[in-house]
Amino acid sequence: MELRRLARYDALVLTSLLWFMAKFVRYLFPPLFEPFQAAFGVSNTATGLAFSALMTVYALMQFPSGVIADRQGPVRVIAGGAVVAAAGSLALVVPIPLPDLSVPLGPIETVPGEFLAVVGGMLLIGLGTGTHKTVAVRLLAAVHEHRTGRALGVLDTVAAFGGVAAPLAVTYALPDWRGLFLASVVVVAALTVLFVRRTPRHLDGTGAVAAASGDDNGIDGSLLGYLELIRPPRVALFVGVTVAFAFGYNGVIAFLPSYLAADAGFGLETNVANTIYSVLFVVALIQLGTGELTDRVGRLPMLFATVVAAVGGAALLLSVEGVLAVGAAVALFGLGCHGFRPVRSAFLMSLLPDDAAGGGLGVVRTILMSAGAVAPGVTGFLIDTQGYDVAFATLGGALVVSLALLGVIALLGGEE
């Protein structure tokens, strides 16, 4: 009987574990920036642009994956993305000799071919992992219709621990970082098989298996058709909130390990810096609470609470010194950023029609993730030209913009 009760949640568990692995593989890269720079002779700008390329491909997959899921069902899309991401990880297991590329990137003019091969693997990882979140939100909203906030809180909490595990794994795996990607291939393959076998039965009768071809709630299926969904003022303003927030968050997570360890930053030991970076993701447990509170007290109050916490953490990071104070600032920033995720998803799902939710959410996530994808490249350039403090102050300013836009939404009527 107990096993039967637990089986009701296997779709949630498997979807969350696959999202954990997607986050784990992506967040292996920021702690590897310094080893990459030492091994390949590339700059902050080059590593930042490489991560921006990964995130750009990730962002561009949001809309097509949502539209395909509206028609073919979420299981096929999520499983296919997992296979592509595993292929990208496999490409990083063995060094691939490529010719050097001559192009000005920051202080250097030649990018080593071996680093270009790493970037190629990163692009495949971005392509594969980009299919997951948009489709997973739609899947879990259908399976757990009356506890959507709680389910999305579980999804994002489990996944955030990929960010906890990644820097710790890098710390203990160096210098043999390629083995981490081989291990990820094995785990993703096993989870994908289980996901394909166990999840479809939960979707029978939910309308999430696959929509009939043709119109979706009056949407003609084109990008312009889905863009019509974000024209109402509340939706458009909230897209602005998510764009500004994504820019600030992605810039911080890309270069926080370097900021903490660099002499021009806080100058901490590498293992201490990576441990503090892990704290950013340990506090992701807050998502269970914010997801639950969203179902109980409403979305807008929780949006304000989480964004204020993120702004406060970013401000403290620019003004404090010492390991404990820096750790506390990172923890507060993480509480706000991770707490924001399930509330954001629940708010967006409440604004979009059910039968066009996949494509609609895909459009929104494409926009916000595109902003997030630009952030590492911009941040790396600012670090190389202006220094860490200016770069991180710019990222904090983006979070302040998101808070201001939330205020406008509240003045216009909030969730009504």
N, C-alpha and C positions, 0 to 999 in steps of 0.2 A: 504493500500500500504506500509506504514511504517513497519507494523508488518511482511509483506511478505519479505521485505528487510532484516529485522532483523533475520528472520527464516533461511536465508542463512548461518548464523553464529552459529546456535544452536549446531552443532557438535563441533565446536571450544569451545564454552562456556561450554558445558557439559563435554567435555574431560578435559578442564582446571580445572573445579571445582572438578572433581574427583581426579585430580592430586594434587590440593590444599589440599583435605582431606587426601590424602596419605602422603603428606609432614607434615601436621598438626599432624597427629597421630605419625609419626616417630619422629618429633622434640619435642613432649611432653617429651621424655625420658631424653635428656641431662639436662634440668632444674630440673628433678626429681632425678638426681644422688645423691645429698646431702640428700634429704628426704629419699631415699632408703637406703643410708648408715646409717642414723640415726635410721630408723625403723627396718631394717633387720640386722644391724651390719656387713655390707660388706665393702670392700675396694674400692679404685679407680680402682684397677686392675679388681676386680669382676664386677663392673658396666661397665667398659670399655670393658671387654670380652663379657658381655651380649649384649652390643650394637654392638660389632663386630659380634656376632652370628646373630643378626637381619640383619645386612648389608651383611653378607656372604650368608644367605639364599636369600636375595634380589638380590645379584649379580648372584647367580646360576640360578635364574629364567629368566635372560635376554635372553639367547640363546634359551631355549625351548619355551618361550613365543613368540619369533620372528618367529621360525620355524612353530609353530602351527598357528600363524596368517597368514603366507604365504599360508597355506592350508585351514584353517577354517574361515579366516576373522578376522579382528581386534575387531569387536564388541563383539563377544563371549568371546574372551580372556580377554579383559578389564573388562567386566561385571563379569566374573568368578573370576578374581582377586579381584574385589571389594567385592564380597561376602565372600571370604576367609579372607580378611583383617578385615571386619566387625565381623567375627567370632572370630578373635584374640582379637579385642577390647572388645567384649562381655565377653571373658574369663577373662579379667582384672577387670570386674565390681564387682565381688564378690570374696573375698579371698578363695583360694583353699588350704586345708591342705594337705601337702605332707611331707614325711619324710625328715629329714636333710640329706645333702650329705657331706661326709667326703672326702675332696680333698684340697690339698694346693693351695691357691690362694692368693698371696701376704702375708700380715701379719696375715691372719686367715686361719684356716684349715677346718672349717665347714661352708657350705653354707646352710642357713635356707631353709626349705621346702617351706615356703610361697614365698620366693624370687625366687625359682626355678619355681613356678607356674607363677610368673610374666614373667620370661624368656620364658616360654612356650607360653604365649600370644604374647610376642615380636616376637617369631619365626613365628607364624602364620601371624602377621602383615607384617613381612619381606617377607614371601611367597606370600601374596596377593598383596602387593604394588609393588613387583618385576615384575609383569606382565605388568605394566602400561606404563612406559616411552618409552621403545623400540617400543612397538606397537603403542602408541599414535603418535610418531614421524612419523612413516610410514603412519598412517591414515591421519594426517594433511598434510603431503607432497603430498598425493594423492588428497585430497579434495581442497587444496589451492596450486595447482601446481606452479602458477606463482608468488605467494607471500609466499613462504615457510619460508623465514627468518622472515617475519613479524608474520606469524602464530605461529612459534616456539617461537618467542619472547613473544607473548601473553601467550602461554602455560606456559612458565617458569616463567614469571612475576606473573601471577595469583597464580601459585603454590608456589612461594617463600613467598607469604604472609601467607601461612600456617606456615612458620617459624617465622613470626611476631606475629601471633596470639597465637602460642603454648606457648612461655614463659610467655606472659601476662596472658594467661588463667591459667597457673600453679600458677602464683603469686596470682591471686585473688581466685583461687579455693582451695588452700591449707587450711586445711589439707585433704579435701575431694577430692583427685585427681582422684579417681575412677569414679566419676560422669562425668568427661571429656570424658572418653571412652564410657560411655553409650550414651552421646549426639552424639558422632561421629557415632555410629551405626545407629542411627535414620537418620542422615543427609545422610550418604552413601547409605542407603537403598533407600531413595527417589530419589537421584541423579541417581542411577543405573537404576531404573525403567524408568526414563525420557530418559536416555542415550540409552537404548535398544529400546525404542519406536521411538526416533527422529533421530538417527544417520544413520541407514542403507540406507535411501533414498539418502543420499549424496554420497554414494559409488557406486551406479549403474553406470556401464560403466567406472569406474576408474581403474579396474583391482585389486582393493584392497579388494574386497569382499571375495574372496578365490581363490587361484591359483589351477590349476588342479594338481592332484597328479602326481608325477613323478619328472623329473629333473627340476631344477630352474636355467635357464641360464647356463646349463652345470654343475650345482652343483648337486652332487649325494644325497644331503639331509643329509649326515652325518656331524658330527662335523669337521672331517678332511677336508671334501669337502668345508665347509664354511670357514675354516681356510686358504684355498688357496686364499681367497679374500684379506687377509691382508699381503700377501707375497711381493707385490710391495714395493720398498723402501719408497716412500712417505707415503703410508698407514701404513707401519710398524713403521716408525718414528713418525707419528702422534698418533698412538696407545701409543707409549712411552710417548708422551706429555700428553695425557689424563690420563695415569696411574700415572705419577708423580704428576700431578695436583690433581687427585682424592685423592691420599694419603695425600697430604698436607691439602687439604680442609676438608676432613672428620675428620682428627685428630683435626683440630682447632674447628670445629663446635661441636664436641663431648664434649670437655673440656673447651671451652671458658667461659661458665657461672661459672664453678668452678675456673678457672684461675682468673677471675675478682673478685670473692667473697672471695677466700681463703686467709688466713693470709700470706701464703707462696707466693701468687701471688700479686694482687693489693689491696686486703683487702677492697673492696667496700661493701656497704650494699647490701643485697640480691636483694632488689627491684631495686636498681640502676644497679646492674650487669645484671639482667634480662632485664631491659629497654635497656641497651647498646647492649645486645645480640639481642634484637628485631631490633635494627638499622641495624644489619648485613643483615636483610631480607627486611627492609623497602626500602633500596636502590636498591632492585631488579627491580624497575621500569626502571632501566638502560637497562634492556633486551629488552624493546620496542625499544629503540634507537639503540642498537647494532644489533638487528635483522634487523631493517630497513636499517641501514648503510651497513650491510653485503650484502644485495641485491643491494646496490648502488655502494659501493667503493671496494668491494671484501672481501674475507674471511681472507686472510693472514694478511693484515694490522690490521684488527680488532682483530685477535688472538694475535698479538704482543701487541696491546694497552691494552687489558684486562689482559693478563698475567703479563705485567709490573706493572699494577695497583695492582694486587694481591700481587706481590713480595714486592712492596713498602709498602703496608699496613701491611704485616707481619713483615717487618723490623722495621717500626715505633712502632708496638705493643711491640717489644722487647726493645725499647729505650726511650719511653716517659713515663711521669708520669702525674697524674691529670686526673680528670673525662673528661674534654673537649678534651684533647689531646688523651686519650685512645679511646673516642668515635669517634674522627676523624680518628684514625688509623683503627678502626673496620669498619667504613664507607668506607674508601678507599679499604680495603681488600674485603668488600662485593661488591663494584662496580666492581672490577676486576673479582671476582669469578662468580657473577651472569651474568655479561656481557659476560663472556666466554661461557656460556651454549648454547645459540641459535647459536652462531658462530660455536662452535664445532659440533653441530648436523647438521647444514647446510653443513659444510665441509665434514663430514662423508657421508651424503646422496649423495653428488656429486661424491664421490669416488666409491660407490657401485652400481651394476646393479639393475634396478628397480624391477625385478621379484625375486630377492634374497635379497632384502633390509632388510626384516624383520629378517631373520636368520643371515645375515651379520652384521647388526647393533647389533643384539643380542650377537654375538660372541665378538664384540668390547666392548660392555657395560658389558659383563660378566667379561672380563679381567680388565677393568678399575674399575668396582665396587668391584671386588675381592681385588684389591689393596686398595680401599677405605675402605673396610670392615676390613682389617687388621689394619688400622690406629688407631682406638680407643683403641684396645687392646695394641698395641705397645706404644701408647701415655700414657695410664694409667700406664703401667709398668715403663716407663721412669720417670713419675711424682713421683711414689712411690720410685724409686731407685735413681734418679738424680735430681729431682726437676722440677718445671714448666718451668723455663727459658731454660734448656737444651732440654726439650721435644718440646717446641714451636720453638726453633732454628732448631731442626731437621726437623720439618714440613716446616719451611721456606726454608730450603735447598732443599726439594723436589720440591718446586715451582721454585727455581732457575734452577734445572735440566730441568724442562719442558720448561723454557725460552731458555735454551741452545739448546735443541732439535729443537725448532722452528727455531732457527738460522740455524741449519743444513738443515732443509727443505727449507728455503729460498735460501741457497747456491746451493741446488740441483735443483732449478727451481720453487720453490713455488707451485702455483696452476696449473702450466702448465702440 
